[in-house]
Amino acid sequence: MAGDASSGALAAAVVEAEPLLELDGVEGVGEGATDDGAPCILLLTTAMVDLAGLPDTIGGFPVRVLDIGEPPSAFDHEAVEILELPTDVEPDCG
């Protein structure tokens, strides 16, 4: 199957690519398009991914890597504020 553009073949290639999610730095896989509009497998990665370990094609479709940067962490946000409830107030659970 050398680049069959049918949606079924592309969907099957995405399923074939899903084990890559086990690699450090691979955050997502899906259907994408190359710069010239041809269908491809899109890999969403962080800066810590080893690009040498990624395939050039999957299921006959080219692989396009999109670096999405470091995944956000709840502890990275300055807007996180710890709220303390007054101890003399009963919670309203109802």
N, C-alpha and C positions, 0 to 999 in steps of 0.2 A: 504494500500500500504506500506508494511513493507520493505523498502529498495529496491524497484524495480529499477534495474540498467539501464533500458531503458533510452535513451537520452530524450525522450519525458517526462517521469516522472521526470527526474532531472531538465529539463527546467521548468516544471510546479512548482517544488519545489522552484526554484530560483524566479519565479514570486511571489509565496506565501511569500518568504522572503523579498521582496522589501519594505513592510511597515516598516521593521526594520531600514531603512535609515532615518526614522523620529526621531530615538533615538539619543541623544547626544553621539557622539563618534563613531557611525557606519558610515563609509565613503564609503563602497562598499559591494555589494553582488555578488556572482557568483558561477560557478561550480568549484569544487576543488577535491582534493583526500586526503584521510587520509594517515597516514604514511605507511600503508600496501597496498596502491593503490586503495582502495575502493572509489567509488564516494561519494562526500559529498557536503554540502553547505558551501561555504567559505565566512566568514564575515571579511572584512578589518576594523580594528578598530584603534582608537587612545588610548593613555594612559588614557584618561578621561572617557572611557566607563564603565558602571556598568555591569560587567560580570554576576552578579547574575540575571539580568533582561533578559538575553539571553536564548533562548530555547536550549535544548540538541539535538533535532531533528526537522526537518522541512520536511513535506511530506514523512516521513519515512526514510529520509537520515540524517546521523549524521551531526552536525554543527561543523565546524573547525574555530576557531578564530585566525586570524593573526594580531598581533599588528604592525601597520605600523609607529607608533610614532606620534608625533604631526604634523598636516598638516602644510606645509610651508606657510609663509606669505610674501608678497612683502616687508613688512617693516622690516623683519628679515635679509635681505641681506645687507651686508656691501658694495656690489658692486653697489648699487643703487646710481646714481649720477643725480642731478638735473641740466639740461642744460638750459642755458638762451640764447635765440637767440638775435643777435644784433637788436636793434630797428631801425636801418637805412637800413635794408635789406628787400626787398619785398619777401614774400614766393613764391616759384616756385610751382604752383599748376597745372602745365600743361603738 
